Amino acid sequence: MKVQQGYVLRIPSNFTFMLGDGTTTTCKKIVKKCLKPKKRWQIVSAGAGDKGERLYGWAWVATGEPRHLLLIRKHLKTGELAYHLCFAPEGQRVTLRRLITAAGLRRPVEEDFEFGKDLFGLDQSQVRLYEAIRRHTVLVMIASAVCSVAAAQARPRTDTQARPPTGPEDIPPPEPGHVPLTVAAIKNLLGALNPRQATLEHRVHWQNWRDRHRARARWHHQRARLGRPLENPYPQVK
């Protein structure tokens, strides 16, 4: 029995697939042939980032397979393209926004690998025996899980950021607030419990300063983006 698992898979520009009329083409060729006009692209956010919504131009193309689609992402400034092969199982509703949401989920996966390696030393075991590698991996994943759960639970209580700007002329708020505690912040605060390191009061003071600075920087980044309208903007998706 086949497992009907949907997916959005990044593919190279020379990936070959068949269109509905039976012709074979590549991702790069289909863009040159059918997606030159700006009206063929739609601006949709791939998710919220530190500097606001991650806006890209998106287009999708039907293939010869009824449940397979080609999703193309275009950077609004550089024009860089990214291609995704999408599969939607029978009975599942297929919309452009749903595919874009799935494509945007690559970012947290990449961040998880980055956190595991950089924050907790997942790839820094330098051991030769299988038993030692297994112990190191388990301990690192436990530490990562503890910090991740703590950050998720603290997020509603520590996210005190001011409302984002609505225009380029907005006046900065008198109090920018704090960004929510991250996994890295939780790790830093837990590390302060070690008496051989800096005091807890010092770490808390440093963390508060850092979060307040990040909240102010995020607000100004968002306002600056609102003041730089795109030239010949793509049609907006409501």
KEDRENRO-295489 format. One record per residue: residue number from 1; x, y, z of N, C-alpha, C in turn. Coordinates in pm, 1 decimal, always signed. Example, Ala and Ser with C-alpha at 12.3 -4.5 7.8 and 13.67 -1.06 7.14 Angstrom:
// KEDRENRO-295489
1,+1319.0,-569.0,+780.0,+1230.0,-450.0,+780.0,+1320.0,-330.0,+780.0;
2,+1285.0,-225.0,+708.0,+1367.0,-106.0,+714.0,+1290.0,+3.0,+787.0;
This chain:
// KEDRENRO-295489
1,+84.9,-119.4,+0.0,+0.0,+0.0,+0.0,+88.6,+124.7,+0.0;
2,+62.4,+215.4,-91.6,+141.3,+337.2,-100.9,+100.1,+436.3,+7.8;
3,+199.0,+502.5,+63.8,+173.2,+606.0,+163.3,+152.7,+738.6,+90.4;
4,+34.4,+794.9,+101.9,+1.7,+920.0,+34.4,+49.0,+1037.4,+120.3;
5,+177.5,+1067.1,+111.2,+237.8,+1173.6,+189.8,+270.7,+1290.9,+98.7;
6,+209.3,+1404.9,+125.7,+239.0,+1523.0,+46.7,+375.8,+1579.0,+79.8;
7,+431.5,+1654.0,-13.7,+563.4,+1712.5,+9.8,+584.2,+1833.0,-80.1;
8,+678.0,+1917.7,-40.0,+728.3,+2029.3,-120.4,+880.0,+2016.2,-117.8;
9,+938.6,+1974.6,-230.5,+1079.6,+1936.8,-237.2,+1156.6,+2035.3,-324.2;
10,+1266.5,+2090.3,-271.1,+1351.0,+2181.1,-349.7,+1422.4,+2101.5,-458.9;
11,+1421.2,+2153.8,-580.9,+1482.9,+2086.6,-694.9,+1571.0,+2186.0,-770.0;
12,+1667.7,+2138.2,-849.9,+1755.3,+2228.9,-925.3,+1686.1,+2284.5,-1048.6;
13,+1747.1,+2385.6,-1109.2,+1687.3,+2451.3,-1225.9,+1685.7,+2361.7,-1348.7;
14,+1773.3,+2261.3,-1353.9,+1776.9,+2171.1,-1469.4,+1692.4,+2046.2,-1449.0;
15,+1608.0,+2046.0,-1346.0,+1519.3,+1931.8,-1322.7,+1421.3,+1918.5,-1439.0;
16,+1405.4,+1798.0,-1490.6,+1321.2,+1772.4,-1607.8,+1187.1,+1714.7,-1564.9;
17,+1079.9,+1766.5,-1626.0,+946.4,+1713.5,-1599.1,+860.5,+1729.4,-1723.8;
18,+744.7,+1664.6,-1723.2,+656.3,+1663.6,-1839.2,+535.5,+1753.3,-1814.3;
19,+500.1,+1829.9,-1915.5,+382.7,+1915.7,-1908.1,+257.6,+1839.6,-1949.0;
20,+144.0,+1907.5,-1937.0,+18.3,+1842.7,-1969.6,+3.1,+1805.6,-2115.4;
21,+72.1,+1877.6,-2206.0,+61.8,+1846.5,-2348.3,+159.2,+1738.2,-2392.0;
22,+232.3,+1680.5,-2296.3,+324.0,+1572.6,-2329.3,+466.4,+1614.9,-2358.3;
23,+493.3,+1744.4,-2364.7,+629.0,+1791.4,-2391.5,+712.4,+1788.5,-2263.4;
24,+840.7,+1767.2,-2280.8,+934.4,+1763.0,-2168.6,+1014.4,+1892.2,-2164.2;
25,+1030.3,+1946.4,-2045.2,+1102.4,+2072.0,-2029.7,+1173.4,+2073.5,-1894.8;
26,+1245.5,+2181.5,-1868.1,+1313.4,+2199.4,-1739.5,+1254.6,+2320.3,-1666.9;
27,+1286.1,+2332.8,-1540.2,+1235.3,+2445.4,-1461.6,+1280.2,+2578.6,-1521.4;
28,+1405.6,+2586.9,-1559.3,+1460.1,+2711.2,-1612.6,+1392.0,+2750.3,-1742.5;
29,+1364.5,+2653.2,-1827.6,+1301.9,+2682.1,-1956.6,+1157.2,+2726.7,-1940.1;
30,+1086.5,+2667.9,-1844.8,+946.0,+2704.0,-1827.9,+932.4,+2847.3,-1778.4;
31,+1030.8,+2895.6,-1700.4,+1028.1,+3034.9,-1655.5,+1048.3,+3128.3,-1773.8;
32,+1145.1,+3098.6,-1858.3,+1171.3,+3183.2,-1974.7,+1054.0,+3182.9,-2072.3;
33,+985.0,+3071.5,-2081.7,+878.4,+3058.5,-2180.7,+746.3,+3117.6,-2133.6;
34,+712.5,+3097.6,-2007.7,+577.2,+3130.1,-1962.1,+568.9,+3235.4,-1851.7;
35,+678.9,+3265.8,-1784.4,+669.2,+3349.4,-1665.1,+746.2,+3479.4,-1676.5;
36,+765.2,+3530.0,-1796.2,+831.4,+3658.9,-1813.8,+745.4,+3775.5,-1766.1;
37,+614.8,+3779.7,-1799.2,+532.6,+3892.8,-1753.3,+520.5,+3895.9,-1600.8;
38,+527.8,+4015.9,-1543.8,+517.5,+4029.6,-1398.8,+380.6,+3987.6,-1346.8;
39,+278.6,+3998.9,-1430.6,+145.1,+3965.5,-1384.1,+129.4,+3816.6,-1356.2;
40,+222.7,+3735.6,-1403.1,+216.5,+3592.5,-1376.8,+264.9,+3557.6,-1235.5;
41,+327.0,+3654.6,-1168.6,+380.1,+3631.4,-1034.9,+290.6,+3697.9,-930.6;
42,+281.5,+3636.9,-815.5,+201.5,+3690.2,-705.8,+289.5,+3705.5,-581.9;
43,+276.0,+3818.5,-514.5,+354.1,+3843.0,-393.0,+281.4,+3782.4,-273.0;
44,+348.5,+3690.7,-206.7,+294.1,+3625.4,-87.7,+407.5,+3609.8,+13.2;
45,+374.8,+3622.9,+139.3,+474.8,+3607.4,+244.4,+501.7,+3459.8,+271.0;
46,+629.3,+3426.7,+286.3,+668.2,+3290.3,+323.3,+674.8,+3273.0,+474.3;
47,+633.5,+3374.9,+548.1,+637.4,+3369.2,+693.7,+703.2,+3493.5,+751.0;
48,+686.0,+3513.3,+878.0,+742.1,+3630.6,+945.1,+889.1,+3608.3,+976.9;
49,+968.7,+3713.0,+956.8,+1110.3,+3710.4,+991.2,+1144.1,+3821.9,+1087.2;
50,+1271.1,+3834.1,+1122.7,+1312.8,+3938.3,+1216.3,+1289.4,+4078.3,+1161.1;
51,+1291.7,+4093.2,+1028.1,+1275.7,+4224.5,+966.1,+1137.6,+4242.2,+903.5;
52,+1042.1,+4160.8,+943.0,+907.8,+4170.8,+887.7,+872.5,+4047.8,+806.0;
53,+769.3,+4062.0,+724.9,+725.0,+3950.6,+642.2,+827.8,+3919.3,+533.2;
54,+850.7,+3790.6,+509.2,+944.3,+3747.2,+404.7,+867.4,+3736.3,+272.9;
55,+862.9,+3848.0,+200.6,+785.2,+3855.6,+77.5,+866.8,+3807.8,-42.0;
56,+803.2,+3726.3,-124.2,+862.8,+3677.4,-248.4,+756.2,+3678.6,-357.6;
57,+802.7,+3674.2,-481.6,+712.5,+3649.6,-592.7,+698.1,+3499.7,-612.5;
58,+573.5,+3452.9,-632.9,+547.8,+3309.7,-645.1,+468.8,+3281.1,-772.2;
59,+494.7,+3166.7,-829.9,+417.3,+3117.8,-944.2,+413.1,+2965.7,-935.6;
60,+306.3,+2907.8,-988.8,+299.6,+2761.8,-992.0,+254.8,+2715.4,-1128.8;
61,+304.0,+2598.8,-1166.9,+282.1,+2544.5,-1300.8,+234.4,+2400.2,-1287.2;
62,+128.7,+2367.1,-1361.4,+78.7,+2229.6,-1361.9,+171.4,+2140.7,-1444.1;
63,+183.9,+2015.7,-1405.6,+266.0,+1919.4,-1478.0,+177.3,+1813.9,-1542.2;
64,+241.6,+1717.2,-1606.9,+166.0,+1609.0,-1668.9,+100.8,+1516.3,-1568.8;
65,+148.7,+1517.6,-1445.0,+88.1,+1437.7,-1338.7,-16.4,+1522.4,-1266.5;
66,-138.6,+1472.6,-1250.8,-245.5,+1556.6,-1195.4,-221.5,+1602.5,-1051.9;
67,-142.5,+1528.9,-974.4,-120.3,+1564.3,-834.5,+16.6,+1626.8,-809.9;
68,+92.9,+1651.4,-917.3,+224.4,+1713.5,-904.3,+221.8,+1854.4,-963.0;
69,+286.5,+1947.0,-894.0,+292.5,+2086.5,-937.1,+435.0,+2138.2,-920.9;
70,+468.2,+2238.0,-1001.1,+596.5,+2306.5,-989.0,+572.2,+2442.0,-924.3;
71,+633.6,+2465.8,-809.3,+622.9,+2592.3,-737.0,+754.6,+2667.3,-751.5;
72,+747.3,+2794.4,-793.0,+867.4,+2873.8,-818.8,+864.3,+2997.2,-729.6;
73,+975.5,+3022.0,-662.8,+990.1,+3138.8,-576.1,+1091.6,+3234.4,-637.0;
74,+1058.3,+3364.4,-637.5,+1145.7,+3465.4,-696.8,+1175.2,+3574.3,-595.2;
75,+1303.7,+3601.8,-575.2,+1343.5,+3710.5,-485.5,+1308.0,+3843.6,-550.6;
76,+1242.7,+3931.4,-475.9,+1189.6,+4053.8,-534.6,+1298.1,+4153.7,-572.2;
77,+1415.0,+4147.2,-509.5,+1522.2,+4241.4,-540.6,+1623.8,+4183.0,-637.5;
78,+1671.4,+4063.6,-608.6,+1777.1,+4003.7,-690.7,+1723.1,+3923.8,-808.0;
79,+1597.0,+3882.2,-801.3,+1541.5,+3798.7,-906.9,+1584.5,+3653.4,-898.7;
80,+1653.7,+3616.1,-792.4,+1698.9,+3477.3,-777.1,+1578.6,+3384.1,-766.9;
81,+1587.0,+3270.1,-834.4,+1476.1,+3175.7,-841.0,+1506.5,+3050.5,-759.6;
82,+1402.6,+2995.4,-701.4,+1410.9,+2867.0,-631.5,+1292.7,+2782.8,-677.8;
83,+1317.0,+2655.1,-701.7,+1215.8,+2567.0,-760.0,+1179.5,+2457.0,-660.2;
84,+1049.9,+2423.9,-657.1,+1000.9,+2321.1,-565.9,+906.1,+2228.2,-642.8;
85,+927.3,+2099.3,-627.6,+834.5,+2000.3,-681.1,+736.4,+1963.8,-570.8;
86,+607.5,+1980.5,-598.3,+504.2,+1960.7,-496.7,+417.5,+1840.4,-532.0;
87,+379.3,+1766.8,-430.0,+286.6,+1655.4,-447.4,+175.5,+1667.7,-344.5;
88,+52.1,+1661.1,-391.8,-64.9,+1667.2,-304.3,-142.9,+1536.9,-319.5;
89,-157.3,+1458.2,-213.6,-230.4,+1331.7,-223.1,-375.7,+1352.4,-264.2;
90,-434.4,+1248.7,-314.4,-574.4,+1253.3,-356.8,-663.1,+1287.9,-238.0;
91,-753.1,+1382.9,-259.9,-845.2,+1423.2,-155.4,-801.2,+1543.9,-76.0;
92,-676.3,+1586.1,-91.3,-628.1,+1704.1,-20.7,-643.2,+1828.1,-107.6;
93,-688.7,+1936.0,-45.4,-709.4,+2060.9,-117.4,-574.5,+2125.4,-148.0;
94,-558.6,+2170.5,-272.0,-433.0,+2231.0,-315.3,-456.7,+2378.9,-343.9;
95,-387.6,+2465.7,-270.7,-392.3,+2609.5,-295.5,-249.3,+2662.7,-297.6;
96,-231.9,+2778.1,-359.4,-99.3,+2838.1,-366.3,-47.9,+2872.3,-227.1;
97,-133.2,+2926.1,-144.4,-90.5,+2964.0,-9.0,-46.8,+2841.9,+72.1;
98,-114.2,+2732.1,+54.8,-77.7,+2612.2,+130.5,+59.6,+2561.4,+88.7;
99,+87.2,+2563.3,-40.1,+218.1,+2519.5,-87.9,+327.8,+2614.8,-41.1;
100,+298.2,+2745.5,-41.6,+397.4,+2843.7,+3.5,+427.4,+2824.8,+151.9;
101,+324.2,+2797.8,+230.2,+345.6,+2772.8,+372.9,+437.7,+2653.8,+394.7;
102,+414.7,+2547.9,+317.4,+500.8,+2429.7,+329.3,+643.8,+2460.8,+286.4;
103,+658.9,+2539.0,+178.5,+793.2,+2575.1,+132.5,+865.2,+2661.3,+235.6;
104,+792.1,+2746.9,+306.0,+853.2,+2832.4,+406.7,+896.3,+2759.1,+531.4;
105,+849.1,+2634.8,+548.7,+885.4,+2558.5,+667.2,+1026.4,+2502.8,+659.5;
106,+1096.9,+2522.1,+548.0,+1236.2,+2478.8,+541.0,+1320.7,+2558.2,+639.3;
107,+1279.1,+2680.5,+667.3,+1361.6,+2764.7,+754.0,+1373.9,+2710.1,+895.9;
108,+1263.0,+2674.0,+965.4,+1281.3,+2619.3,+1100.2,+1360.4,+2490.5,+1103.3;
109,+1348.9,+2408.6,+997.7,+1428.3,+2285.6,+993.2,+1576.6,+2319.4,+989.5;
110,+1613.5,+2415.9,+905.3,+1753.2,+2457.1,+897.4,+1800.7,+2518.2,+1029.2;
111,+1712.9,+2593.9,+1095.4,+1750.0,+2654.2,+1223.2,+1771.5,+2548.5,+1330.2;
112,+1690.5,+2442.2,+1326.6,+1708.2,+2335.6,+1424.1,+1845.9,+2271.3,+1410.5;
113,+1888.1,+2246.3,+1286.2,+2021.8,+2190.5,+1265.0,+2129.4,+2288.8,+1311.5;
114,+2107.8,+2417.1,+1282.3,+2205.7,+2518.6,+1322.2,+2216.5,+2527.5,+1474.0;
115,+2101.1,+2528.0,+1542.5,+2103.3,+2533.5,+1688.3,+2172.6,+2410.5,+1746.9;
116,+2138.3,+2294.0,+1691.8,+2197.7,+2171.7,+1744.0,+2348.7,+2169.8,+1730.5;
117,+2399.5,+2224.7,+1621.5,+2543.9,+2223.5,+1598.1,+2614.7,+2336.9,+1671.5;
118,+2563.3,+2458.0,+1656.5,+2633.6,+2574.7,+1709.9,+2613.1,+2593.2,+1860.0;
119,+2490.3,+2572.6,+1908.1,+2461.2,+2599.7,+2048.8,+2496.1,+2483.8,+2140.6;
120,+2477.5,+2361.6,+2091.8,+2493.1,+2245.8,+2179.9,+2603.0,+2149.1,+2135.5;
121,+2672.3,+2180.3,+2026.7,+2784.7,+2096.9,+1985.0,+2745.4,+1960.0,+1934.9;
122,+2636.4,+1951.5,+1858.3,+2590.3,+1822.0,+1808.8,+2694.6,+1753.4,+1721.2;
123,+2770.4,+1830.9,+1645.4,+2869.7,+1773.0,+1554.2,+3012.3,+1788.0,+1607.3;
124,+3028.5,+1805.6,+1737.1,+3161.0,+1829.3,+1793.8,+3200.1,+1721.4,+1894.7;
125,+3158.4,+1599.1,+1869.8,+3187.8,+1491.9,+1964.6,+3332.6,+1445.2,+1955.5;
126,+3387.0,+1432.6,+1834.1,+3524.4,+1387.7,+1812.3,+3551.3,+1255.5,+1884.4;
127,+3460.0,+1162.3,+1870.0,+3476.6,+1030.0,+1930.5,+3481.7,+925.5,+1819.7;
128,+3528.9,+806.9,+1855.0,+3546.8,+701.4,+1756.0,+3455.7,+581.4,+1778.8;
129,+3407.8,+564.0,+1900.3,+3326.7,+447.4,+1931.6,+3178.6,+479.4,+1916.7;
130,+3102.9,+380.0,+1869.8,+2959.5,+398.6,+1849.6,+2889.9,+434.3,+1980.3;
131,+2927.3,+367.9,+2089.4,+2863.0,+394.1,+2218.0,+2884.0,+539.0,+2261.6;
132,+3005.3,+590.9,+2240.3,+3033.5,+729.3,+2278.5,+2955.1,+827.9,+2192.3;
133,+2946.5,+799.2,+2063.0,+2869.1,+886.3,+1973.4,+2722.6,+888.4,+2014.9;
134,+2670.0,+770.8,+2048.6,+2528.8,+763.1,+2087.8,+2503.2,+840.5,+2216.7;
135,+2592.5,+827.6,+2313.5,+2575.6,+900.9,+2438.7,+2581.8,+1051.7,+2415.4;
136,+2677.9,+1094.0,+2335.8,+2691.2,+1237.7,+2308.1,+2566.2,+1291.1,+2238.6;
137,+2516.7,+1217.1,+2139.4,+2398.7,+1261.9,+2064.9,+2276.8,+1272.3,+2155.6;
138,+2257.5,+1172.5,+2240.9,+2141.8,+1172.8,+2331.1,+2149.3,+1290.1,+2428.5;
139,+2265.5,+1314.5,+2486.5,+2279.9,+1424.7,+2581.8,+2257.2,+1560.1,+2514.8;
140,+2309.0,+1575.7,+2393.8,+2289.4,+1701.6,+2321.6,+2142.0,+1722.9,+2289.6;
141,+2073.3,+1618.9,+2244.9,+1931.9,+1632.0,+2210.7,+1847.1,+1659.8,+2334.6;
142,+1885.1,+1601.8,+2449.2,+1812.5,+1631.4,+2573.4,+1828.9,+1778.3,+2611.2;
143,+1952.2,+1828.0,+2602.9,+1975.7,+1969.1,+2634.3,+1899.5,+2060.0,+2539.0;
144,+1899.0,+2024.4,+2411.4,+1825.5,+2104.1,+2312.7,+1675.5,+2101.4,+2339.8;
145,+1622.7,+1984.0,+2376.1,+1479.0,+1971.9,+2403.0,+1438.9,+2053.0,+2525.8;
146,+1520.7,+2049.0,+2631.0,+1489.5,+2124.7,+2753.2,+1483.3,+2274.3,+2723.5;
147,+1582.8,+2324.1,+2650.6,+1585.3,+2467.1,+2618.8,+1472.2,+2505.2,+2523.3;
148,+1439.3,+2417.9,+2429.7,+1332.0,+2447.4,+2333.8,+1196.6,+2454.7,+2403.2;
149,+1169.6,+2360.3,+2492.0,+1042.4,+2360.8,+2565.4,+1033.8,+2483.2,+2656.3;
150,+1143.2,+2515.5,+2723.2,+1143.4,+2632.5,+2811.4,+1120.0,+2761.2,+2733.1;
151,+1181.2,+2772.2,+2614.8,+1161.4,+2891.6,+2532.3,+1017.7,+2901.4,+2483.0;
152,+958.6,+2788.5,+2444.8,+819.8,+2789.4,+2397.9,+723.9,+2829.8,+2509.5;
153,+747.7,+2781.8,+2630.4,+661.1,+2816.7,+2742.9,+678.9,+2961.8,+2785.9;
154,+799.4,+3015.2,+2769.6,+825.6,+3153.1,+2812.0,+784.1,+3256.1,+2708.0;
155,+761.1,+3213.1,+2585.1,+732.7,+3308.6,+2477.7,+613.3,+3399.0,+2507.3;
156,+496.5,+3348.4,+2549.5,+383.3,+3439.9,+2573.3,+411.3,+3543.9,+2681.6;
157,+496.2,+3511.3,+2778.1,+521.5,+3602.6,+2890.2,+635.5,+3699.8,+2862.4;
158,+723.3,+3666.3,+2769.6,+841.8,+3750.1,+2746.6,+834.5,+3832.1,+2618.4;
159,+734.3,+3809.8,+2536.2,+720.3,+3887.1,+2412.3,+643.2,+4014.8,+2442.2;
160,+716.0,+4124.4,+2459.2,+654.5,+4253.4,+2492.3,+688.9,+4359.4,+2388.1;
161,+709.8,+4319.1,+2264.4,+747.6,+4413.1,+2159.7,+635.9,+4513.4,+2132.0;
162,+676.8,+4633.1,+2093.8,+579.6,+4734.7,+2054.1,+514.8,+4695.0,+1921.7;
163,+402.0,+4757.0,+1892.4,+334.8,+4728.0,+1766.1,+424.4,+4765.2,+1648.7;
164,+425.0,+4685.4,+1542.9,+511.0,+4716.8,+1427.8,+465.2,+4844.0,+1358.2;
165,+555.1,+4911.6,+1287.4,+517.1,+5034.9,+1217.5,+420.9,+5006.2,+1102.9;
166,+340.7,+5106.7,+1070.2,+246.0,+5094.6,+959.1,+285.0,+5180.2,+840.0;
167,+388.1,+5264.5,+856.2,+432.5,+5351.2,+747.6,+572.4,+5401.4,+773.0;
168,+638.3,+5453.7,+669.8,+777.7,+5498.9,+684.5,+793.6,+5623.1,+771.0;
169,+685.5,+5695.3,+798.9,+694.7,+5817.1,+878.7,+659.0,+5794.6,+1025.5;
170,+635.5,+5671.8,+1065.0,+597.6,+5644.3,+1203.7,+709.2,+5684.8,+1300.0;
171,+669.5,+5735.5,+1414.9,+764.7,+5774.7,+1518.9,+798.6,+5652.0,+1603.2;
172,+926.5,+5632.1,+1633.1,+963.3,+5516.0,+1715.2,+893.0,+5519.5,+1850.0;
173,+850.3,+5406.3,+1899.6,+782.7,+5403.3,+2029.8,+880.9,+5436.2,+2141.5;
174,+834.2,+5497.8,+2249.4,+925.3,+5529.9,+2360.9,+983.3,+5405.8,+2427.2;
175,+908.2,+5298.2,+2425.3,+956.6,+5173.2,+2484.5,+940.3,+5061.0,+2381.7;
176,+1051.1,+5010.5,+2324.1,+1038.9,+4906.2,+2221.2,+998.9,+4771.0,+2276.0;
177,+1012.2,+4751.2,+2407.3,+979.4,+4621.4,+2464.6,+1093.2,+4522.5,+2448.3;
178,+1060.2,+4394.7,+2459.5,+1159.1,+4288.0,+2448.1,+1109.6,+4183.0,+2349.1;
179,+1202.8,+4128.5,+2272.3,+1169.8,+4012.5,+2190.4,+1157.6,+3892.3,+2283.3;
180,+1082.6,+3789.5,+2244.7,+1067.7,+3673.6,+2333.7,+1199.6,+3600.3,+2353.2;
181,+1210.1,+3533.0,+2465.1,+1329.9,+3453.5,+2492.5,+1343.6,+3341.9,+2389.4;
182,+1462.2,+3328.1,+2335.8,+1489.7,+3225.5,+2235.8,+1557.1,+3105.2,+2301.2;
183,+1579.0,+3001.9,+2220.4,+1649.9,+2884.1,+2270.4,+1790.5,+2922.6,+2315.8;
184,+1856.0,+3008.0,+2237.0,+1990.6,+3052.3,+2273.9,+1989.2,+3130.8,+2404.5;
185,+1885.9,+3213.0,+2424.6,+1876.9,+3291.0,+2548.3,+1855.4,+3200.8,+2669.3;
186,+1769.2,+3100.5,+2654.3,+1746.0,+3006.5,+2764.0,+1875.4,+2933.1,+2798.3;
187,+1947.7,+2889.6,+2697.3,+2075.3,+2821.2,+2720.8,+2172.4,+2912.8,+2795.1;
188,+2174.9,+3039.7,+2756.0,+2265.2,+3134.5,+2821.0,+2228.7,+3155.5,+2967.8;
189,+2099.1,+3165.3,+2996.5,+2055.5,+3186.3,+3135.0,+2079.4,+3062.3,+3220.2;
190,+2054.9,+2943.9,+3162.9,+2081.6,+2821.2,+3237.8,+2231.0,+2804.6,+3264.4;
191,+2311.8,+2848.8,+3167.3,+2455.7,+2840.7,+3187.9,+2503.6,+2929.7,+3300.0;
192,+2427.4,+3034.7,+3330.4,+2466.0,+3125.9,+3438.6,+2451.1,+3061.2,+3576.1;
193,+2381.0,+2947.6,+3583.9,+2368.0,+2878.2,+3711.9,+2500.3,+2817.1,+3756.8;
194,+2595.4,+2806.7,+3663.8,+2728.0,+2756.0,+3698.8,+2803.5,+2865.2,+3774.9;
195,+2841.8,+2843.3,+3901.4,+2905.8,+2950.6,+3980.5,+3042.2,+2992.0,+3927.1;
196,+3101.0,+2912.5,+3842.2,+3232.7,+2947.4,+3790.3,+3224.2,+3050.6,+3678.9;
197,+3103.0,+3078.5,+3634.0,+3084.5,+3174.8,+3527.4,+3028.7,+3305.2,+3584.7;
198,+2986.0,+3392.8,+3496.0,+2930.3,+3521.5,+3538.5,+2806.5,+3499.9,+3625.4;
199,+2775.6,+3596.7,+3708.8,+2662.1,+3584.8,+3799.5,+2531.0,+3586.4,+3721.8;
200,+2427.8,+3532.2,+3786.0,+2296.1,+3529.6,+3723.4,+2244.9,+3671.1,+3699.3;
201,+2270.0,+3762.8,+3793.4,+2225.3,+3900.7,+3776.4,+2289.7,+3964.8,+3653.2;
202,+2416.8,+3934.3,+3632.8,+2485.5,+3988.3,+3515.3,+2424.9,+3933.0,+3387.1;
203,+2399.3,+3802.6,+3384.0,+2341.7,+3742.0,+3264.1,+2201.3,+3794.6,+3236.4;
204,+2120.9,+3810.3,+3341.8,+1985.1,+3862.9,+3323.2,+1990.4,+4005.3,+3270.6;
205,+2078.9,+4086.7,+3328.3,+2094.0,+4224.6,+3280.7,+2137.9,+4226.0,+3134.8;
206,+2233.7,+4140.9,+3099.1,+2281.3,+4134.5,+2960.3,+2171.2,+4088.4,+2866.2;
207,+2093.4,+3986.8,+2910.2,+1986.8,+3935.0,+2825.3,+1878.0,+4039.3,+2804.6;
208,+1842.0,+4112.9,+2909.9,+1741.3,+4217.6,+2895.8,+1788.4,+4326.7,+2800.5;
209,+1914.8,+4366.0,+2811.8,+1968.1,+4467.8,+2720.8,+1965.8,+4418.0,+2577.0;
210,+2005.4,+4294.3,+2557.1,+2011.5,+4238.5,+2421.8,+1872.7,+4228.2,+2359.3;
211,+1774.4,+4179.4,+2436.6,+1638.6,+4165.0,+2383.6,+1576.8,+4300.3,+2351.6;
212,+1602.3,+4399.9,+2436.9,+1549.5,+4534.2,+2412.0,+1614.1,+4594.4,+2287.5;
213,+1744.0,+4573.8,+2272.0,+1814.2,+4623.2,+2153.1,+1761.6,+4555.3,+2027.1;
214,+1737.0,+4425.4,+2032.5,+1684.2,+4353.6,+1916.1,+1543.9,+4400.3,+1880.7;
215,+1461.4,+4428.4,+1982.0,+1326.0,+4476.7,+1955.3,+1329.6,+4612.7,+1886.6;
216,+1418.7,+4702.4,+1932.9,+1430.6,+4833.5,+1869.3,+1481.9,+4819.6,+1725.4;
217,+1581.5,+4735.1,+1705.2,+1635.8,+4715.2,+1570.8,+1530.7,+4656.5,+1477.4;
218,+1451.6,+4561.9,+1527.4,+1347.6,+4501.3,+1444.0,+1244.4,+4605.8,+1402.3;
219,+1204.9,+4693.8,+1494.9,+1106.0,+4797.1,+1463.5,+1158.5,+4888.6,+1354.0;
220,+1284.2,+4932.8,+1364.1,+1341.5,+5023.1,+1264.3,+1360.5,+4953.1,+1129.6;
221,+1395.1,+4825.5,+1130.1,+1406.0,+4751.2,+1004.6,+1270.7,+4746.4,+933.4;
222,+1164.7,+4721.0,+1009.9,+1031.4,+4713.6,+950.5,+988.6,+4848.4,+894.5;
223,+1018.1,+4957.3,+967.1,+982.2,+5090.0,+917.2,+1061.9,+5124.2,+792.0;
224,+1190.5,+5089.3,+789.1,+1272.3,+5117.1,+671.0,+1221.7,+5041.3,+549.3;
225,+1175.8,+4918.5,+569.4,+1123.5,+4841.0,+456.8,+997.0,+4905.8,+400.9;
226,+912.2,+4959.9,+488.7,+790.7,+5026.3,+441.4,+823.3,+5150.9,+361.0;
227,+938.9,+5211.1,+382.3,+977.5,+5331.3,+309.1,+1046.6,+5304.2,+178.0;
228,+1063.9,+5176.1,+141.4,+1127.8,+5141.0,+15.1,+1030.3,+5062.4,-71.0;
229,+933.9,+5129.8,-134.7,+838.8,+5057.2,-220.1,+910.2,+4995.1,-338.7;
230,+857.3,+4882.0,-382.9,+917.2,+4811.0,-495.5,+889.9,+4884.6,-626.0;
231,+987.8,+4882.8,-715.8,+967.8,+4937.7,-848.7,+890.0,+4836.4,-932.9;
232,+786.4,+4886.7,-1000.9,+701.3,+4799.5,-1081.1,+657.2,+4678.1,-998.5;
233,+587.0,+4701.4,-890.5,+555.6,+4591.2,-799.6,+469.0,+4485.3,-866.9;
234,+484.2,+4364.2,-818.8,+401.8,+4254.5,-865.0,+260.9,+4270.1,-806.4;
235,+160.6,+4204.8,-867.0,+24.9,+4213.9,-811.2,+18.8,+4151.0,-673.4;
236,-45.3,+4221.0,-581.9,-56.6,+4173.0,-445.5,-169.9,+4071.6,-435.3;
237,-151.7,+3972.9,-347.1,-254.0,+3872.4,-321.9,-326.6,+3909.4,-194.1;
238,-452.3,+3928.6,-201.2,-531.8,+3966.1,-84.1,-565.5,+3842.8,-2.4;
